[in-house]
């Protein structure tokens, strides 16, 4: 049986596929594969190992309804029409629980970099602007004893909260649909309304999935309700914040700074005003970019593929109801 891999992944995953007796074909070009190209290749294979940036919409799924399994090299799956995949009987896997530490580290890095204008000051050195000592310029803000607000306190948010409390004795508040009992017991985290989250957070970090409810959630109206001294962090999905509104919020002083690992669109254009703002830090979506996290993602993605091609339930399946449907028939 044959597997098409839409981007080069760590050897860990490719070796697992090989050891399972599967023939893997890897997209070799250093560019994102187009959907027509992906369809053409997928039609020649039994399974697909795709990226979170590959559009798995109804058109793709119906064109490739022969696929026995799709394993995605990502945790998020907002690119997938899950209902259509389920209707067509295609099991879909993802790679959860393996990048919490890596992504929390990036959120922490962005928070600290924005608070001290680190990226901006580094650029000034490169451009020859390291001038004389001026006691009243280039000032950042301190994080000790401040309040960290988390929008979506799950695994990644919990790891960030642990870091912030351990390093800076930060108070933890969060907004979720449900209580996070572990965070409340371990960190004395306090669940608050969304309005309270905006009003009380010195740092507000986003860790929710992209959905119709969260898309564009952080807009001008929301930024206006935040503290003028606050820092906005987004390591989830760029479409959760409205970028032009964020630029306005920073320019007009509604918030103090921002740290982004995700933007809309991606890649960000080099002339984007956010890249030249003193209290803004932007990274090119590298939340999971550690050797350990990417190796484990490759392992989980390959494990999902192997299980699916052997007719077994996927260890990490985003549409497990597919197996209930099989049982009922």
N, C-alpha and C positions, 0 to 999 in steps of 0.2 A: 504494500500500500504506500501511497505517495502523499507527502505533505509539502505544501507551499508556504514558505516563510517570507513575509512581506518586507523584512528588514533584517540585516545581519544582527544576530543576538549572540550573547556569550556562548562560548564553546560548550559550557556545561549542559545547556539545553540541547544543542545539536548532537552531542555525544549520547545523550539519553535516547533521542529518537533513533539514532543509528543502532544502539545496543538493543532496541526493541524490534529491530528488523525493518524499520521504516526508511524510505528513501526521501530525503529532504532536499528541496530545491530552494535556494535562497536568492531573493532579489539582490542583484549585485551592483546596481547603479547607485551613486551617491546623491540620490534625490528621492523625494516621496513618490511612490507609485500612484498613478492615476487610477480612478475607479474602473474605467474601461480596461486598462492593463491588468488590474487585479482580477477582474471578472474573467478575462481571457486565460490567465494563469490558473485561477482556481478551478476552472472547468476541466483542466487536465489533471487535477489532483483529487484525492479522497478527503483531505482535511486541510484546514488553513490555520496557520499561526500568524495572527495579524497584530497590528499596533493600535493603540488607543486613538491615533489620529486617522485611521482608515475608516471611511464612512460605510458602516454596515446597515444601510437603510433597507426599506422594503424592496426597492429595485434590485439592489445587490443580492439580497437573500433569495428573491424569486429567480434571479438568473442563475444562482448557485445552489439551488435547493437540493442538489445531489450530495452536498457536503455531509459527511457523517458526523463531523464535529468542527467547531471553531474554538481555538484557544487564543485568548487575547493577552498580549504582553503589557498589561496595565491593571491597575486596581479599578479605576473608574471605567464606566461603560456608557457614558452619555452619547457615544457615537453609534450605539446599537439600538435597533428597533427590536426590543426584547419580545414584545407581543407577537411580532411577525415571525421571529425565529422560533418561538414556541409553537405557533400555529403550523409552521412548516416542519416541525419535529427536529429542529437542529439544536443540539445541546451546545451551550455557549459557556466557556470558562473564562475566569480572570485570575489575578494573582494577588489576593488580599493578604494583609497582616505581615508583609515582609519589608515594607519601606517606611514603617512608622518612625523609626529612629532617624533614618536618613532625612526624611522630610521635616521632622521636628527640628533637626539640626539646622536645616536651611531657614526655617521660620525664625529660629533664634538668632541666626547670623544676620538675617535681614533686619530684625528688630534692633539689634545692636549697631549695625552699620548705619541704619537710618537715624538712630538716636544721636550718633556722633558725626554725621555727615561724612562718613568714611569714604564712600565711593567718589563723592564730589571732590574731597580734598586730595585723593589720590590722582584724579584727573588734573588738578591744578599743579601738582608736582610735575606731571608729564608735560604740561604746557608751559612750564617755566615760570609759574606764578607763585612759587614759594617765597613770599616776601618777608619783611621784617616782622618781629613779634608785635602783635597788637592785642592787648588784654581784653578788648571788648568785641573782637570779631571771631568768626568761625566757631561760635559756641554751640555745643550740643546740649542734650538733656540727660539727666541721670535716671536710672530705672529702679534703683533700690527703694523698696517699700511702696512701689506704685501698684496699680491694679491692672491685671491682665484679664481682658474679656475674650472669651472664646465663643465664636459662632459655630456650633457643631462640635461638641466635646465628645469625640470618639477616641480611637486609639492614638491618632496623630496628635490631636489636641491634648490628650492626657500626657503624652511624652513631653510636649512643649511646656505644659503647666508644671510638670516636675522640674524641668530645667529652670524655669523662671522663678519658681519658689525656692529651689535650692541655691541658685546663684544670687538672687536679688531680693529674697523674702517678699516676693510679690503676692498680693491677695488675688485669688482666683474667683472670677464670676463667669457664668456661661449661660447660653440660651440654647436649649434643646427642646424637642417635643417631650422627651421623657427625662427623668432624673438619672444622672450618672452616679450611682450609689458608691462606686469605687472611688471616684474623684472626691465625693463629698466626705467619705470616711478618711481617705488618705491625705487629702490636701485641704480639707475644710472648704472645698469649692461650694459656691452658692449659686443655685439656679435662679435666674432673674428673667423678667420680661425683655423683649427685644428693645423696647424704649429705654429700660433701665440699663441694658447693656451699652447702648449708645451714649447715655448720659454719664455713666460711671467709669468707663474703660479709659485708662491711660494708653494702653496698647490694645487694639482690637484685632484679633487674628481669626481668619476665616478657614474653616476645615469641614465644609459641607460638600456634598455631591452636587453637581449641576443638575437642576431639574426645572420644570416650569415655575415652581415656587421660588427658586433661588436665583434664576437667571435675571440679571440686572437689578438684583436686590439692593445693592449699594449704589444709590443714585444721589443726585443733588439734594433731594429732600432728606435722605438719611445722613449724608455727610454734614449737613447743616446742624444736625442734632448732636453731633459728637463734640467732645471737648476741643477747643482751639489748640490745646497742647498735646492732642492725641496722635498716635501713630497707627496707621492702617496697614495690616499685613495680609497678603493673599498668596497662599501656596496651593490653592485648591484648583480653581478653573478661572480663566480670565473673564469669561462671560458673566461671572457673578457680580463683578463691579462694572459700572459704566465708565469707560476710560476718560471720555471728555468731561464728565462730571467730576471725576477724581482730579483731573488737571485744574478745573475751575476751583475745586475745594482747596487745593494747595495754593493756587495763585491768590485766592481771596482770603486765605487764613482761616478757613473753617476748620481745618485740621493742620497739624504741624508737619507731619511727614508720612512716608509710605514705603513699604518694602514689598516688592512683587517678584514672585518666581513664575507667575503666569500673567499673560497679557491677552488683549483682544484687538487685533488679530495676533497670531504667532506665525512667523517671527515678528517682533516689533520693528518698525521702521527706524533707521538710525537717526532720523530727524525728529523723532518724537520728543516733545517738550519735557516729558518726565525724565529723560536721560540727562538733562542739564540742570535739574533742580537740586539745590544743595542738600535737602533733607529727604531725598528719595534714593533708594537702592533697588536696582532691577537686575535679575538674573535670568538666563535663558532656559527656564523650565528644567532645572537640574535637581529637583527634589529627591528623586530616587537614584541619582547618579553617584553611587558608590560601588566599588567592586562587589562588596557583600550583597547589597540589595539587588543589583542587576543579575548577579549569578543566581540568586534565589528566585527571582522573577522568571528567569529562563528555565529553571528547574520545574517550577510550578506550571508554567505554560506547557512545557513538554509533557509533564505528567498528565495534564488534562487531555492533551492530544492522544497520548498512548491509551488512556482509559477509554476515550470515546471510540477509537478505532478497534478496540477489543470488545465493544459492546457493553462496557461497564459504566456506571454513573461517574460523572466527573467529580474529582475530589473538591473542586472549587467551581461550583456551577451557579451562574446568575439566573438561570431559569429552571430550577429544580422541579417545578410543576410538570415539566415535560415527562418525568418518570412516573408521576401520578397518572398522567394521561395514558402512558403506555400500559400501566397496570390495569386501568379500567377497561382497556380494549382487549 
